[in-house]
Amino acid sequence: MKRKHTVFVTIGILLLAVISSVVFAKMKEAPERRLNVEHKINVPVVEVKNQKLNLTIPVVGKLIAKEKIEIYSEVGGIMKSNKKDFLEGIHYRKGDLMININSEEAENSLKSRKSDLMNLVSNILPDLKFDYPESYKQWLEYLNTFDVNNKIVELPKPVDSREKFYISCKGIYKTFYDVVSLETRLAKYKIHAPFDGVITACSIKPGTLVRAGQKLGEYVKESEYELAISLSIKEVSLVEVGDVVSLTSDELRKVWKGKVSRINSTINSKTQTVMAYVSVSSKELKEGMFLNAQIQSKKSVVGIVLNRKLLQEDNMVYVIENSIVKEKPIRIIQQRSDIVIVEGLADGTILSTKTKNLHAGLEVRISL
């Protein structure tokens, strides 16, 4: 009896516990339900206002002398001393003697050939006196004024074809042109400055043997240079011959003015660039210097300047229409280090200056 009583008591306690838990559960307040709150991103924007923009193209180039020649010898011989030494840094005026090669042998050969011509003319005078009396006087005068030490003068002109053939048969014309050729060769033993300039390289000195075809040095005209620059295919369309260029140096705090003098018509297949040249004159400049150039293009565009960070893939930007983000295509006119000049956005367009966490179709709140 006692065991049954214990079982009934245990069951009763358990039932009481279950009933109590149910009652207390019903008495517990239900949690407050949170309302869905719409969260919109604040987006800073600007209103597009197109304006006329003058284009400048920044480039870097290397100066090259506008007139630069390599000096070669066409004849051989021992180099003689000169009033001015042929050395690097020596300046010459146009026409100054730069190189003098010993020419005694060539001079003697020339005089010998001139003597041959004198003999031939002397031999035809008796025949001319009787067969061509009208030409005798001018040939006699030519012979009397002939001097082997002076530059040869033109032969008298024949009065008719008979006289011309006769003179030719006697070998006079051939000998005359032999003399002219030797005079031309003799002149090559002395090399004169073709323009005002300076020696920038030399490989000989007085007393050394000069060989025909040997390079003797380099000669440069000072103060007149061209800046060689590379332009991209897009930049070439913006540059014209005659465009004004501002030139600066990282070492010298000065500005020089130049002009685009010529533009190559071919594209470098490796770099996809086109070479252009800017003419500039200054005694302060030296060949080989690197200069920064700002080309002032004559062409202008109607567009806006944007930070490059605003550009998306495929040349898109984010605009806001009725609080919705949309992608808008633009046309890039010019790119620089941190900005771009673009076309394609109408006046009044609301342009987003924020790009992070944005995508097309997103609803946002405009922040002016």
Residue frames as qw, qx, qy, qz and C-alpha x, y, z in Angstrom:
[[0.000, 0.886, 0.464, 0.000, 0.00, 0.00, 0.00],
 [0.318, -0.782, 0.100, 0.527, 2.83, 2.34, 0.87],
 [0.410, -0.122, 0.585, 0.689, 4.51, 1.72, -2.54],
 [0.197, 0.624, 0.651, 0.385, 1.31, 2.54, -4.43],
 [0.167, -0.920, -0.277, 0.222, 0.87, 5.67, -2.40],
 [0.400, -0.564, 0.305, 0.655, 4.41, 6.79, -3.28],
 [0.358, 0.199, 0.664, 0.625, 3.80, 6.27, -6.98],
 [0.057, 0.810, 0.557, 0.176, 0.60, 8.32, -6.89],
 [0.290, -0.856, -0.060, 0.424, 2.39, 11.14, -5.09],
 [0.428, -0.307, 0.476, 0.705, 5.23, 11.20, -7.64],
 [0.256, 0.453, 0.680, 0.516, 2.81, 11.27, -10.55],
 [0.084, -0.895, -0.434, 0.057, 0.89, 14.08, -8.94],
 [0.357, -0.708, 0.138, 0.593, 4.00, 16.16, -8.47],
 [0.373, -0.036, 0.607, 0.700, 5.00, 15.70, -12.08],
 [0.134, 0.674, 0.647, 0.330, 1.52, 16.71, -13.28],
 [0.213, -0.902, -0.239, 0.289, 1.62, 19.78, -11.08],
 [0.402, -0.488, 0.340, 0.696, 5.02, 20.77, -12.55],
 [0.301, 0.260, 0.674, 0.623, 3.79, 20.41, -16.11],
 [0.009, -0.827, -0.549, -0.117, 0.65, 22.43, -15.43],
 [0.320, -0.814, -0.055, 0.481, 2.69, 25.17, -13.75],
 [0.399, -0.251, 0.470, 0.746, 5.12, 25.44, -16.66],
 [0.199, 0.508, 0.673, 0.499, 2.28, 25.79, -19.15],
 [0.152, -0.895, -0.409, 0.096, 0.63, 28.50, -17.07],
 [0.371, -0.703, 0.141, 0.591, 3.84, 30.49, -16.68],
 [0.406, 0.039, 0.594, 0.693, 4.60, 30.15, -20.40],
 [0.097, 0.713, 0.600, 0.351, 1.25, 31.71, -21.24],
 [0.281, -0.893, -0.227, 0.269, 1.88, 34.50, -18.78],
 [0.508, -0.330, 0.287, 0.742, 5.26, 35.47, -20.51],
 [0.330, 0.789, 0.060, -0.516, 4.94, 38.54, -22.76],
 [0.796, 0.429, 0.311, 0.292, 5.53, 38.00, -26.46],
 [0.465, -0.307, 0.182, 0.810, 8.66, 39.82, -27.85],
 [0.284, 0.775, 0.105, -0.554, 8.01, 43.07, -29.66],
 [0.733, 0.388, 0.441, 0.342, 8.13, 42.64, -33.42],
 [0.253, -0.503, 0.222, 0.796, 10.59, 44.96, -35.20],
 [0.558, 0.756, 0.219, -0.262, 9.33, 46.90, -38.17],
 [0.731, 0.214, 0.317, 0.565, 11.33, 46.67, -41.43],
 [0.060, -0.874, 0.018, 0.481, 13.22, 49.99, -41.81],
 [0.734, 0.612, 0.138, 0.261, 14.34, 50.90, -45.36],
 [0.497, -0.653, 0.211, 0.532, 18.07, 51.92, -45.48],
 [0.618, 0.756, 0.122, 0.180, 19.24, 54.09, -48.39],
 [0.683, -0.141, 0.048, 0.715, 22.87, 55.04, -49.17],
 [0.043, 0.925, 0.054, -0.372, 23.69, 58.75, -49.19],
 [0.722, 0.251, 0.337, 0.550, 25.41, 59.58, -52.48],
 [0.108, -0.694, 0.065, 0.709, 27.25, 62.89, -53.09],
 [0.589, 0.539, 0.519, 0.305, 26.60, 64.24, -56.58],
 [0.108, -0.455, 0.155, 0.870, 27.40, 67.10, -58.92],
 [0.579, 0.689, 0.360, -0.247, 25.38, 68.57, -61.75],
 [0.634, 0.097, 0.446, 0.624, 27.04, 68.35, -65.16],
 [0.209, 0.910, 0.078, -0.349, 27.79, 71.69, -66.82],
 [0.779, 0.251, 0.294, 0.494, 29.64, 71.29, -70.13],
 [0.018, -0.927, 0.093, 0.363, 32.05, 74.01, -71.18],
 [0.691, 0.679, -0.208, 0.135, 34.62, 74.73, -73.90],
 [0.737, -0.573, 0.273, 0.230, 37.94, 73.22, -72.87],
 [0.404, 0.792, -0.454, -0.056, 41.31, 74.05, -74.43],
 [0.991, -0.101, -0.026, 0.085, 43.41, 70.94, -74.68],
 [0.006, 0.809, -0.586, 0.040, 47.04, 70.63, -73.58],
 [0.971, 0.083, -0.223, 0.022, 49.12, 67.52, -74.16],
 [0.382, -0.794, 0.472, -0.017, 51.91, 66.89, -71.63],
 [0.945, 0.266, -0.128, 0.144, 54.91, 64.97, -73.02],
 [0.497, -0.721, 0.387, 0.287, 58.62, 64.47, -72.34],
 [0.817, 0.563, 0.008, 0.125, 61.29, 64.49, -75.03],
 [0.702, -0.377, 0.220, 0.563, 64.99, 64.61, -75.79],
 [0.214, 0.888, -0.132, -0.384, 66.73, 67.50, -77.56],
 [0.770, 0.106, 0.412, 0.476, 68.55, 66.83, -80.80],
 [0.141, -0.493, 0.234, 0.826, 70.52, 69.38, -82.82],
 [0.614, 0.658, 0.237, -0.367, 68.60, 70.67, -85.81],
 [0.630, 0.707, -0.321, 0.012, 71.79, 70.77, -87.90],
 [0.615, -0.557, 0.557, 0.049, 74.33, 68.09, -87.08],
 [0.756, 0.554, -0.327, -0.121, 76.84, 66.54, -89.46],
 [0.849, -0.335, 0.319, 0.255, 79.41, 63.79, -89.30],
 [0.219, 0.854, -0.392, -0.264, 82.68, 64.84, -90.92],
 [0.908, 0.015, 0.366, 0.204, 84.37, 62.30, -93.21],
 [0.111, -0.651, 0.494, 0.566, 87.46, 62.62, -95.35],
 [0.833, 0.507, 0.137, -0.175, 87.17, 61.89, -99.06],
 [0.593, 0.668, -0.398, 0.212, 90.96, 62.03, -99.55],
 [0.874, -0.371, -0.144, 0.279, 94.02, 60.74, -97.74],
 [0.429, 0.628, -0.247, 0.600, 97.12, 62.43, -96.34],
 [0.472, -0.195, -0.537, 0.672, 98.78, 63.83, -93.23],
 [0.166, -0.895, -0.404, -0.091, 96.69, 66.31, -91.24],
 [0.406, 0.381, -0.168, 0.814, 98.41, 69.71, -90.94],
 [0.221, -0.425, -0.520, 0.707, 98.26, 72.14, -88.05],
 [0.032, 0.700, 0.482, 0.526, 95.67, 74.91, -88.19],
 [0.039, -0.471, 0.226, -0.852, 95.03, 78.23, -86.46],
 [0.671, -0.314, 0.272, -0.614, 92.24, 76.57, -84.50],
 [0.086, -0.218, 0.971, -0.054, 92.77, 73.08, -83.16],
 [0.636, -0.119, -0.527, -0.551, 90.23, 70.52, -84.27],
 [0.163, 0.008, -0.865, 0.474, 89.05, 69.53, -80.78],
 [0.264, -0.620, -0.735, -0.076, 85.78, 69.01, -78.93],
 [0.258, -0.775, -0.374, 0.439, 84.28, 72.29, -77.79],
 [0.268, -0.262, 0.276, 0.885, 86.06, 74.44, -80.40],
 [0.398, 0.735, 0.421, -0.354, 83.71, 76.88, -82.13],
 [0.363, 0.007, 0.531, 0.766, 83.93, 77.84, -85.80],
 [0.365, 0.566, 0.110, -0.731, 82.25, 80.48, -87.88],
 [0.789, 0.498, 0.355, -0.050, 80.78, 79.60, -91.26],
 [0.594, 0.776, -0.166, 0.133, 83.61, 79.28, -93.79],
 [0.321, -0.771, 0.546, -0.058, 86.40, 78.85, -91.21],
 [0.615, 0.384, -0.688, -0.033, 89.05, 76.26, -92.05],
 [0.804, -0.462, 0.223, -0.300, 88.59, 73.28, -89.74],
 [0.853, -0.185, 0.442, 0.207, 90.78, 70.56, -91.27],
 [0.364, 0.813, -0.385, -0.241, 93.79, 70.94, -93.55],
 [0.917, -0.074, 0.364, 0.146, 95.28, 67.79, -95.11],
 [0.274, -0.540, 0.532, 0.592, 98.63, 67.85, -96.90],
 [0.699, 0.599, 0.349, -0.176, 97.85, 68.25, -100.61],
 [0.098, -0.685, 0.508, 0.512, 101.25, 68.77, -102.27],
 [0.341, -0.020, 0.875, 0.343, 100.96, 65.63, -104.39],
 [0.341, 0.670, 0.658, -0.039, 97.46, 66.54, -105.57],
 [0.098, 0.893, -0.019, -0.440, 98.56, 70.09, -106.39],
 [0.185, -0.499, 0.676, 0.510, 101.45, 68.86, -108.51],
 [0.366, 0.269, 0.863, 0.222, 99.18, 66.44, -110.38],
 [0.265, 0.832, 0.431, -0.227, 96.80, 69.30, -111.10],
 [0.001, 0.818, -0.292, -0.495, 99.55, 71.59, -112.38],
 [0.316, -0.215, 0.819, 0.427, 100.88, 68.80, -114.58],
 [0.352, 0.512, 0.774, 0.118, 97.49, 68.30, -116.18],
 [0.158, 0.905, 0.168, -0.357, 97.06, 72.06, -116.69],
 [0.157, -0.611, 0.556, 0.541, 100.39, 72.10, -118.52],
 [0.369, 0.159, 0.862, 0.308, 99.09, 69.34, -120.79],
 [0.286, 0.789, 0.532, -0.114, 96.10, 71.52, -121.60],
 [0.010, -0.851, 0.182, 0.492, 98.34, 74.49, -122.38],
 [0.275, -0.321, 0.755, 0.500, 100.38, 72.39, -124.80],
 [0.359, 0.433, 0.809, 0.171, 97.29, 71.15, -126.59],
 [0.194, 0.900, 0.292, -0.258, 95.95, 74.68, -127.02],
 [0.146, -0.723, 0.420, 0.529, 99.35, 75.87, -128.26],
 [0.376, -0.077, 0.825, 0.414, 99.46, 73.11, -130.86],
 [0.348, 0.611, 0.702, 0.114, 96.12, 74.04, -132.46],
 [0.009, 0.791, 0.083, -0.606, 96.83, 77.78, -132.80],
 [0.103, -0.343, 0.603, 0.713, 98.65, 77.51, -136.22],
 [0.087, 0.319, 0.880, 0.340, 95.75, 75.54, -137.71],
 [0.025, 0.755, 0.572, -0.319, 93.16, 77.89, -136.22],
 [0.097, -0.606, 0.138, 0.778, 94.94, 80.90, -137.74],
 [0.079, 0.199, -0.672, -0.709, 94.40, 79.58, -141.26],
 [0.166, -0.294, -0.901, -0.271, 91.31, 77.32, -140.98],
 [0.285, -0.763, -0.580, 0.002, 89.31, 79.22, -138.31],
 [0.331, 0.302, -0.135, 0.884, 90.63, 82.77, -138.33],
 [0.384, -0.628, -0.163, -0.657, 87.48, 84.05, -136.58],
 [0.825, -0.537, -0.165, -0.057, 88.33, 81.85, -133.53],
 [0.719, 0.254, -0.314, 0.565, 92.08, 82.29, -133.51],
 [0.019, 0.601, -0.238, 0.763, 92.05, 85.55, -131.53],
 [0.682, -0.544, 0.091, -0.480, 89.93, 84.22, -128.60],
 [0.968, -0.130, -0.150, 0.151, 92.03, 81.03, -128.30],
 [0.548, 0.412, -0.285, 0.670, 95.24, 83.07, -128.35],
 [0.260, -0.620, 0.211, -0.709, 93.88, 85.32, -125.60],
 [0.889, -0.391, -0.061, -0.231, 92.87, 82.24, -123.59],
 [0.883, 0.078, -0.233, 0.401, 96.39, 80.86, -123.82],
 [0.289, 0.538, -0.255, 0.750, 97.99, 84.18, -122.85],
 [0.437, -0.558, 0.222, -0.669, 95.89, 84.48, -119.69],
 [0.910, -0.175, -0.370, -0.071, 96.29, 80.81, -118.72],
 [0.059, -0.645, 0.615, -0.449, 97.99, 80.35, -115.31],
 [0.642, -0.049, -0.765, 0.027, 98.63, 76.93, -113.79],
 [0.204, -0.039, -0.668, 0.714, 98.46, 78.50, -110.30],
 [0.392, 0.074, 0.183, -0.898, 94.96, 79.89, -110.78],
 [0.573, 0.280, 0.717, -0.281, 91.62, 78.16, -111.09],
 [0.245, 0.097, 0.728, 0.633, 90.91, 77.16, -114.65],
 [0.389, 0.410, 0.143, -0.812, 88.39, 79.18, -116.67],
 [0.749, 0.420, 0.481, -0.174, 85.94, 77.94, -119.28],
 [0.481, -0.017, 0.590, 0.648, 87.25, 77.20, -122.78],
 [0.234, 0.320, -0.207, -0.895, 86.31, 79.57, -125.64],
 [0.676, 0.368, 0.549, -0.325, 83.06, 78.60, -127.34],
 [0.377, 0.022, 0.697, 0.609, 83.45, 77.26, -130.94],
 [0.294, 0.324, -0.099, -0.894, 81.78, 79.32, -133.66],
 [0.762, 0.190, -0.298, -0.543, 80.39, 76.26, -135.46],
 [0.952, -0.172, 0.210, -0.144, 80.20, 72.47, -135.28],
 [0.802, 0.479, -0.240, 0.265, 83.28, 72.01, -137.51],
 [0.112, 0.665, -0.503, 0.540, 85.45, 73.87, -135.04],
 [0.702, -0.440, 0.345, -0.442, 83.85, 72.00, -132.13],
 [0.997, 0.074, 0.022, -0.003, 84.67, 68.62, -133.69],
 [0.596, 0.595, -0.351, 0.409, 88.20, 69.74, -134.46],
 [0.200, -0.651, 0.488, -0.546, 88.83, 70.87, -130.86],
 [0.867, -0.274, 0.265, -0.321, 87.37, 67.63, -129.54],
 [0.934, 0.298, -0.159, 0.119, 89.59, 65.50, -131.79],
 [0.372, 0.628, -0.462, 0.504, 92.66, 67.18, -130.36],
 [0.633, -0.278, -0.647, 0.322, 91.69, 65.98, -126.82],
 [0.071, 0.348, -0.237, 0.904, 91.28, 69.50, -125.47],
 [0.614, -0.452, -0.120, -0.636, 87.82, 68.98, -123.96],
 [0.880, -0.233, -0.406, 0.078, 88.86, 65.76, -122.23],
 [0.553, 0.104, -0.392, 0.728, 91.95, 67.36, -120.75],
 [0.175, -0.454, 0.078, -0.870, 89.93, 70.39, -119.64],
 [0.756, -0.444, -0.158, -0.455, 87.47, 68.23, -117.67],
 [0.815, -0.070, -0.438, 0.373, 90.35, 66.23, -116.20],
 [0.253, 0.281, -0.311, 0.872, 91.66, 69.51, -114.82],
 [0.487, -0.450, -0.046, -0.747, 88.22, 70.46, -113.45],
 [0.879, -0.298, -0.356, -0.106, 87.98, 67.06, -111.73],
 [0.673, 0.034, -0.415, 0.611, 91.43, 67.44, -110.17],
 [0.028, -0.393, 0.183, -0.900, 90.54, 70.93, -108.92],
 [0.704, -0.439, -0.175, -0.531, 87.40, 69.53, -107.30],
 [0.883, -0.189, -0.383, 0.197, 89.40, 66.79, -105.61],
 [0.445, 0.260, -0.352, 0.781, 92.07, 69.25, -104.44],
 [0.318, -0.522, 0.049, -0.790, 89.40, 71.31, -102.67],
 [0.841, -0.392, -0.306, -0.214, 88.57, 68.26, -100.52],
 [0.662, 0.078, -0.474, 0.574, 91.95, 68.49, -98.76],
 [0.015, 0.097, -0.356, 0.929, 90.60, 71.49, -96.90],
 [0.252, -0.562, -0.780, -0.106, 87.34, 71.15, -94.94],
 [0.029, -0.254, 0.136, -0.957, 85.55, 74.39, -94.04],
 [0.157, 0.290, 0.739, -0.587, 82.75, 74.97, -91.53],
 [0.027, 0.432, 0.727, 0.534, 79.37, 74.77, -93.33],
 [0.317, -0.783, -0.296, -0.445, 77.70, 76.90, -90.63],
 [0.140, -0.612, 0.496, -0.600, 78.37, 78.46, -87.24],
 [0.902, -0.281, -0.252, -0.211, 78.82, 75.64, -84.78],
 [0.363, -0.678, 0.608, -0.199, 80.98, 73.61, -82.43],
 [0.519, 0.272, -0.809, -0.052, 82.91, 70.35, -82.60],
 [0.756, -0.404, 0.203, -0.473, 81.19, 67.72, -80.43],
 [0.912, -0.183, 0.353, 0.105, 83.43, 64.77, -81.30],
 [0.391, 0.787, -0.457, -0.136, 86.85, 64.33, -82.97],
 [0.969, -0.131, 0.198, 0.067, 89.08, 61.38, -83.74],
 [0.758, 0.385, -0.003, 0.527, 92.23, 62.92, -85.28],
 [0.324, -0.872, 0.037, 0.364, 94.94, 65.42, -84.47],
 [0.373, 0.856, -0.334, -0.129, 97.71, 67.18, -86.46],
 [0.059, -0.586, 0.806, 0.053, 100.42, 64.83, -87.72],
 [0.606, 0.046, 0.777, -0.163, 98.17, 61.78, -87.99],
 [0.010, -0.056, 0.780, 0.624, 97.45, 60.00, -91.25],
 [0.571, 0.321, 0.304, -0.691, 93.98, 60.57, -92.61],
 [0.253, 0.050, 0.903, 0.344, 92.51, 57.83, -94.79],
 [0.351, -0.058, -0.414, -0.838, 89.84, 58.30, -97.43],
 [0.620, -0.347, -0.605, -0.359, 86.46, 57.45, -95.94],
 [0.436, -0.150, -0.673, 0.579, 87.63, 57.94, -92.35],
 [0.289, -0.851, -0.392, -0.196, 85.29, 59.64, -89.88],
 [0.398, 0.366, -0.298, 0.787, 87.02, 62.71, -88.49],
 [0.038, -0.134, -0.565, 0.813, 84.42, 64.06, -86.05],
 [0.010, -0.687, -0.718, -0.113, 80.97, 65.56, -85.50],
 [0.117, 0.050, -0.011, 0.992, 79.89, 69.16, -85.92],
 [0.079, -0.649, -0.749, 0.103, 76.74, 70.71, -84.45],
 [0.008, 0.529, 0.147, 0.836, 74.97, 74.01, -84.95],
 [0.192, -0.227, -0.686, 0.664, 74.34, 75.47, -81.51],
 [0.207, 0.217, 0.303, -0.904, 71.14, 77.10, -80.19],
 [0.640, 0.167, -0.261, -0.703, 68.83, 75.51, -82.76],
 [0.137, -0.122, 0.971, -0.155, 67.27, 72.23, -81.65],
 [0.641, -0.162, -0.443, -0.605, 64.32, 69.92, -82.05],
 [0.432, -0.235, 0.722, -0.486, 62.62, 68.11, -79.19],
 [0.431, 0.030, -0.825, -0.365, 61.74, 64.56, -80.23],
 [0.475, -0.087, 0.558, -0.675, 58.49, 63.45, -78.58],
 [0.093, -0.136, -0.960, -0.226, 56.25, 60.37, -78.80],
 [0.486, 0.007, 0.126, -0.865, 52.50, 60.84, -79.17],
 [0.418, 0.179, 0.876, -0.161, 49.83, 58.21, -78.68],
 [0.141, 0.345, 0.743, 0.556, 47.39, 57.59, -81.50],
 [0.106, -0.822, -0.556, 0.069, 44.70, 59.61, -79.66],
 [0.295, -0.727, -0.011, 0.620, 47.09, 62.50, -79.00],
 [0.347, -0.028, 0.546, 0.762, 48.18, 62.71, -82.65],
 [0.075, 0.647, 0.660, 0.374, 44.63, 63.69, -83.64],
 [0.251, -0.897, -0.304, 0.202, 44.86, 66.67, -81.27],
 [0.420, -0.604, 0.255, 0.627, 48.24, 67.99, -82.47],
 [0.613, 0.751, 0.206, 0.133, 48.96, 70.03, -85.60],
 [0.619, 0.134, 0.035, 0.773, 52.10, 71.54, -87.11],
 [0.042, 0.565, 0.060, 0.822, 52.43, 75.07, -85.72],
 [0.623, -0.689, -0.352, -0.114, 50.96, 74.36, -82.28],
 [0.008, -0.770, 0.417, -0.482, 52.68, 76.39, -79.54],
 [0.848, -0.197, -0.457, 0.182, 54.65, 74.41, -76.97],
 [0.308, -0.846, 0.313, -0.301, 55.87, 75.42, -73.49],
 [0.821, 0.183, -0.475, 0.257, 59.12, 73.71, -72.53],
 [0.444, -0.794, 0.307, -0.279, 60.59, 73.33, -69.05],
 [0.603, 0.335, -0.680, 0.248, 63.54, 71.52, -67.48],
 [0.769, -0.554, -0.316, 0.029, 63.69, 69.73, -64.15],
 [0.695, -0.183, -0.149, 0.679, 67.18, 71.15, -63.63],
 [0.189, 0.077, 0.074, 0.976, 66.73, 74.70, -64.93],
 [0.096, 0.625, 0.631, -0.450, 63.93, 76.89, -63.64],
 [0.109, 0.385, -0.281, -0.872, 63.16, 78.44, -67.00],
 [0.624, 0.499, 0.566, -0.201, 60.48, 78.24, -69.66],
 [0.108, -0.285, 0.578, 0.757, 61.16, 78.17, -73.39],
 [0.644, 0.490, 0.248, -0.533, 58.67, 78.54, -76.22],
 [0.206, -0.206, 0.825, 0.484, 58.66, 76.27, -79.22],
 [0.670, 0.328, -0.041, -0.665, 56.43, 75.13, -82.06],
 [0.791, 0.084, 0.606, 0.028, 55.53, 71.75, -83.50],
 [0.092, 0.613, -0.496, -0.608, 57.62, 71.67, -86.68],
 [0.523, 0.236, -0.694, -0.435, 56.80, 68.24, -88.10],
 [0.733, -0.143, 0.516, -0.419, 54.85, 65.06, -87.37],
 [0.083, -0.228, 0.923, 0.300, 55.77, 61.65, -88.69],
 [0.663, 0.102, -0.243, -0.701, 53.16, 59.92, -90.85],
 [0.694, 0.044, -0.715, -0.073, 53.95, 56.37, -89.68],
 [0.705, -0.585, 0.156, -0.369, 53.21, 54.58, -86.41],
 [0.047, 0.484, -0.855, 0.177, 55.82, 52.64, -84.48],
 [0.741, -0.115, -0.561, -0.349, 54.46, 49.10, -84.56],
 [0.534, -0.061, -0.728, 0.425, 56.07, 48.19, -81.22],
 [0.121, -0.199, -0.499, 0.834, 55.02, 51.20, -79.14],
 [0.080, 0.700, 0.679, 0.207, 51.95, 52.29, -81.18],
 [0.164, -0.803, -0.139, 0.556, 53.18, 55.88, -81.00],
 [0.550, 0.726, 0.199, 0.363, 54.01, 58.57, -83.54],
 [0.549, -0.273, -0.059, 0.788, 57.13, 60.74, -83.44],
 [0.158, 0.932, 0.246, 0.214, 56.72, 64.50, -83.56],
 [0.610, 0.011, -0.119, 0.783, 59.31, 67.28, -83.35],
 [0.148, -0.945, -0.273, 0.106, 59.23, 70.65, -81.63],
 [0.538, 0.502, -0.076, 0.672, 61.55, 73.44, -82.83],
 [0.445, -0.876, -0.134, 0.127, 63.16, 75.54, -80.10],
 [0.557, 0.558, -0.195, 0.583, 66.09, 77.98, -80.06],
 [0.464, -0.872, 0.096, -0.125, 68.19, 78.96, -77.04],
 [0.403, 0.626, -0.592, 0.308, 71.87, 79.18, -76.19],
 [0.455, -0.463, 0.590, -0.480, 71.05, 77.74, -72.76],
 [0.942, 0.056, 0.190, -0.271, 69.95, 74.42, -74.23],
 [0.092, -0.542, 0.809, 0.206, 72.26, 71.53, -75.05],
 [0.698, 0.162, -0.578, -0.391, 71.85, 68.48, -77.23],
 [0.480, -0.003, -0.855, 0.196, 70.76, 65.43, -75.25],
 [0.183, -0.059, 0.518, -0.833, 68.78, 67.37, -72.60],
 [0.121, -0.461, -0.872, -0.110, 65.38, 66.04, -71.56],
 [0.153, -0.058, 0.104, -0.981, 62.59, 68.62, -71.44],
 [0.208, 0.475, 0.800, -0.302, 58.98, 68.59, -70.30],
 [0.040, -0.068, -0.438, -0.896, 56.60, 69.90, -72.94],
 [0.304, 0.510, 0.644, -0.482, 53.03, 71.19, -72.78],
 [0.138, 0.172, 0.637, 0.739, 51.55, 71.31, -76.28],
 [0.302, 0.413, 0.348, -0.785, 48.80, 73.92, -76.59],
 [0.319, 0.305, 0.828, 0.346, 46.44, 72.28, -79.07],
 [0.170, 0.018, -0.226, -0.959, 44.51, 74.53, -81.45],
 [0.468, -0.315, -0.715, -0.413, 41.59, 72.13, -81.09],
 [0.264, -0.175, 0.553, -0.770, 39.04, 72.45, -78.27],
 [0.305, -0.286, -0.889, -0.186, 36.15, 70.29, -77.04],
 [0.490, -0.424, 0.071, -0.759, 32.89, 70.86, -75.19],
 [0.751, -0.166, -0.638, 0.037, 32.93, 68.56, -72.18],
 [0.555, -0.782, 0.129, -0.255, 33.87, 68.23, -68.52],
 [0.307, 0.512, -0.736, 0.318, 36.90, 67.29, -66.44],
 [0.866, -0.397, -0.113, -0.284, 36.48, 64.23, -64.21],
 [0.383, -0.590, 0.702, -0.113, 38.59, 62.42, -61.64],
 [0.444, 0.298, -0.801, -0.271, 39.82, 59.17, -63.16],
 [0.106, -0.026, 0.913, -0.392, 38.49, 57.28, -60.11],
 [0.558, 0.295, 0.327, -0.703, 34.93, 57.93, -61.30],
 [0.545, 0.370, -0.573, -0.488, 35.41, 55.85, -64.46],
 [0.795, -0.100, 0.548, -0.240, 33.96, 52.34, -64.49],
 [0.489, -0.057, 0.780, 0.385, 34.57, 49.50, -66.89],
 [0.362, 0.506, 0.662, 0.419, 33.80, 50.11, -70.57],
 [0.131, 0.146, 0.055, 0.979, 34.07, 53.89, -70.03],
 [0.360, -0.659, -0.587, -0.304, 30.96, 54.19, -67.89],
 [0.030, 0.215, -0.463, 0.859, 30.07, 56.57, -65.05],
 [0.134, -0.493, -0.830, 0.223, 27.32, 56.44, -62.44],
 [0.161, -0.262, -0.103, -0.946, 24.45, 58.93, -62.77],
 [0.111, 0.302, 0.796, -0.512, 21.33, 59.32, -60.63],
 [0.298, -0.176, -0.460, -0.818, 17.88, 59.43, -62.24],
 [0.684, -0.421, -0.210, -0.558, 14.82, 59.55, -59.96],
 [0.557, -0.597, 0.500, -0.287, 16.98, 58.33, -57.04],
 [0.969, 0.064, 0.236, 0.038, 18.04, 55.26, -59.04],
 [0.314, -0.617, 0.565, 0.449, 21.69, 54.58, -59.95],
 [0.827, 0.529, 0.189, -0.041, 22.30, 54.11, -63.67],
 [0.606, -0.274, 0.418, 0.619, 25.37, 53.60, -65.83],
 [0.417, 0.871, 0.085, -0.245, 26.05, 56.17, -68.53],
 [0.801, 0.149, 0.225, 0.535, 28.60, 55.74, -71.37],
 [0.027, -0.930, 0.096, 0.354, 31.03, 58.59, -71.99],
 [0.782, 0.530, -0.019, 0.327, 33.69, 59.33, -74.61],
 [0.602, -0.624, 0.089, 0.490, 37.20, 59.96, -73.31],
 [0.445, 0.889, -0.057, 0.092, 38.94, 62.78, -75.15],
 [0.378, 0.632, -0.527, 0.426, 42.13, 62.90, -73.13],
 [0.835, -0.484, -0.246, 0.088, 43.62, 61.09, -70.15],
 [0.151, 0.743, -0.471, 0.451, 46.17, 62.45, -67.73],
 [0.256, 0.221, -0.843, 0.418, 47.68, 61.16, -64.52],
 [0.035, 0.239, 0.793, -0.559, 44.64, 61.81, -62.30],
 [0.419, 0.506, 0.282, -0.699, 41.97, 63.40, -64.51],
 [0.364, 0.249, 0.769, 0.462, 40.15, 62.77, -67.79],
 [0.288, 0.325, -0.063, -0.899, 38.41, 65.07, -70.22],
 [0.261, 0.256, 0.927, 0.086, 35.16, 63.49, -71.44],
 [0.371, 0.042, -0.274, -0.887, 32.19, 64.11, -73.72],
 [0.367, -0.175, -0.871, -0.275, 28.76, 62.52, -73.77],
 [0.184, -0.476, -0.730, 0.455, 27.03, 63.82, -70.63],
 [0.013, 0.708, 0.419, 0.568, 24.19, 66.28, -71.16],
 [0.012, -0.340, 0.322, -0.883, 23.94, 69.48, -69.13],
 [0.628, -0.338, 0.109, -0.692, 21.94, 68.92, -65.95],
 [0.824, -0.015, -0.566, -0.015, 22.88, 65.25, -65.62],
 [0.578, -0.709, 0.299, -0.271, 23.28, 64.29, -61.94],
 [0.683, 0.408, -0.580, 0.175, 26.66, 62.62, -61.69],
 [0.824, -0.563, -0.062, 0.013, 27.60, 60.51, -58.67],
 [0.208, 0.777, -0.533, 0.262, 30.98, 61.35, -57.16],
 [0.546, -0.381, 0.702, -0.252, 30.85, 58.15, -55.16],
 [0.631, 0.311, -0.616, -0.355, 31.50, 54.76, -56.74],
 [0.082, 0.193, -0.931, 0.299, 32.06, 52.40, -53.81],
 [0.216, 0.251, 0.869, -0.367, 29.20, 49.94, -53.09],
 [0.495, 0.476, 0.060, -0.724, 27.14, 51.32, -56.00],
 [0.278, 0.057, 0.877, 0.387, 25.61, 49.37, -58.84],
 [0.276, -0.097, -0.443, -0.848, 23.03, 49.98, -61.53],
 [0.525, -0.413, -0.654, -0.354, 19.46, 49.80, -60.22],
 [0.420, -0.290, -0.624, 0.592, 20.31, 50.71, -56.62],
 [0.162, -0.860, -0.334, -0.349, 17.96, 53.23, -54.96],
 [0.534, -0.060, -0.323, 0.779, 19.93, 55.94, -53.16],
 [0.145, -0.912, -0.321, 0.209, 19.48, 59.25, -51.37],
 [0.504, 0.635, 0.009, 0.585, 21.12, 62.26, -53.04],
 [0.519, -0.693, -0.159, 0.475, 23.51, 64.24, -50.88],
 [0.404, 0.855, 0.060, 0.320, 24.38, 67.66, -52.30]]
